[in-house]
C-alpha cells in the first residue's frame, strides 16, 4: 500500500461541491495546518510585513483558565510572540527589496511543511468529519477563530485506509476491525507531533 498524506487547501474544500470532489467518504486520519504562503504579498512591502505580523499575532493553542488557591486566576495560552525591535528592523531591511521578500516567502513555504499540526483527528468517513469542522458542527472552527486563526489560512493533510488493502494487518488485531487500527494510528501521530488544539495542560 502506498502511504501518502494528501495535502488539500481549505479553499478547495470550503464548499460542499469541493468536498465531494476532493474528499473521500472513507476511513482515515487527518491533520489541520496553517498555510504560510506569502507569495501574493511579494509586490507590496507593507502588505508583506503586515501579513507576517498577522501570522505571528495568533494564539497557537486554546486559552485555558485555572486557579491557584483562592487568590490567583491563571490564564494559559501558547503564542509565537512578536519580534524584538532589533529583529523587526532586520526583517524590514531584508524586505525592502523584492528579492528579499521572495526569499522570506520561500522560507515561510518551507516552514509550512515542517510545522506541528494545529489539530489531528480520525474518522470512519473523512468527508463527513471535515464537513463538520468547516460548517461549525464541531467546535474546532470556533476554537481556531477565537485564536485568530482563519480557516482560509489553513490546509489539511489526509491519509485514507482501505480495509481491503490492509486486511492482513487488520487480521492481527483482537477485534479485527478497521476502526481500532485508525484509532491507533491517530494516537501515534498525535504523540509524535503534538497538536496545539488537541493537547491539554495538566
N, C-alpha and C positions, 0 to 999 in steps of 0.2 A: 504493500500500500504506500502510495506517495504522500507523505505527511507534509503539508504546507499550510501555513496560515495565509488566508486571503485577505488583502487589505482593501477596505471599502470606505470611501469618504462619506461623511454624513449627508452631503448634498445629493449623493447618488441614491440614498435610501430615505430621504425626508418625506417622500410621497408614497402612497400605497402602491402606485404603479412601479416606482423604483424598487421598493422592497420585493414585490412579486418578481421583478426582473433579476435582481441581484442576490437575493437571499433565498436559501432553500428551506423548506419545511421539514428539516431533518435534524437528528441529534448532533450536538457538538458543544464546543467551548468557544467563548468569545472574550474579547477584552476591548475596552474603550481607551483611547489615547488622545492627547492633544496634538493638533497639527500645527507645526511651527513654520508654515510656508509664508515667507516674506516677499516672494517674487513680485507680487502685484504692487508692492510699495517701493520698488527699487528706484523708480524715476523721481520720487519725491522724498527728499532728505527728511523733512519734518514729519511727513507721514510715516516714514520708515522708523524713525526714532520713537515716535508716539506709539507705533504698533508694538515695538519691543517693550516699551514701558507698560502697555496694556497686558502683555503676556506675563510680565513679572508681577503685576499687581493683581494677582488672584490668590485665593486660598487653595492650597494643594491637598486639603482634606476637609472633612466635615468640621464644624465647630462644636466642641464638647464642653459642657458645663458641669462643674462639680463643686463640692465644698470641702474645706479643710477645717475641721472643728466647727465652731459656731460663728467664728469671726470672718472667715475668708471664703469668698467665692472665687473659683478658679475657672478661667476660660482658656481652652487649649485649641490652637489652630496651627496647622503646618503652613508655612509661607515660604516662597522663594526669596522674597525680600528685594529691596531696591538696591541699586548700585551705589557705592560710595561716590562722593563728589569727584574724586580723582579718576575713578574708573569711568564715570559718566562722561567726563571730559575727554578721556582717551577714546571712548566709543564715538563721540561726536566728531573727533578728528578723523577717525577711520572712515566714518560715514559721510564725510564732507564731499568725497568724490564717489561717482557711481561704481568704480572698480572696487572700492572698499565695501560698499553696500552689497555688491554681488557676492563678495567673499563671505561676508557675515550671513547673507541669506543662504548660501550653500552650507555653511556650518550649522545653521539652525535646522535645515532639512535633515542633516545627518543626525542631529540631536533627536529629531522626531522618531528616528528609527531605533535609538538606544535607550530611550526614557523608560521609566517604570510606568505601568499602566495606571489609569485612574480607577478602573473597575474591572473585575474579572467575573464572568458568570458562565452558567451552563444551562442547557435546555434540551428537552427532547424534540422541540420544534423551535429552531433558531429564529425563523422569520417571525413567529408569534411573539417570542420573548423580546426581540429587538423592537418590534412594533409597540409593545407595552412600554418600553423605555421612552420611545420617541413621542408617543401620544399621551404621556403622563399617567398611564395606568399603573406604572410603578413609581417609586419615589425618586429614582435616580436623576431624572431630568431636573426636578425641583431642587435636589441637593446640589447638583452642579451649578444651577442658576444662582443659588444662594452664595456659592463660592466664586461668582463672577466668571464662570466658565460656560461659554456659549456652545451649544451642540454644533453650530455651524463651524466652529473651530476644532472639531473633533473628527476622528475616524475610528473604525473598528477593525480588528483582525479576527477572523473566524476560521475555525477548523471543524470539518464535519467528520463524523464517524459512521461508516456504513457497516451495519451488523453482518452483512454477508462477507465483506472483505476481511473483517477481523473475527470471524466466528470461531476460529481455532483458539484465539486468546480469550474470548467470552466463555468458552467451554471450560477454561481453567478456574473460573470464578465459582464460588459456592452456589450463588443464586442463578448463575448462567444467564444474566440479563445485561443488556447494554447500559441501562441506567447506572448500575453500580460502577461500571467502567468509566462513564462520563463524570460521575461524582469524584472518583479517584483522580482523574486527570486534572479536573478543575482545582482540586485541593493541592496537588503537586505544583501546578503553575502558580497558584496564589502564594505558596510558601517560598517558591524560588524568586518570584517577582512581586513582592508585597504591593498591593494596590491601595492607594490612599483612601478610596471610598469603600473599601472592604474592611480594612483593619480598624480595630478599636483600641484606645488606650486602656491600660489596666489589665 
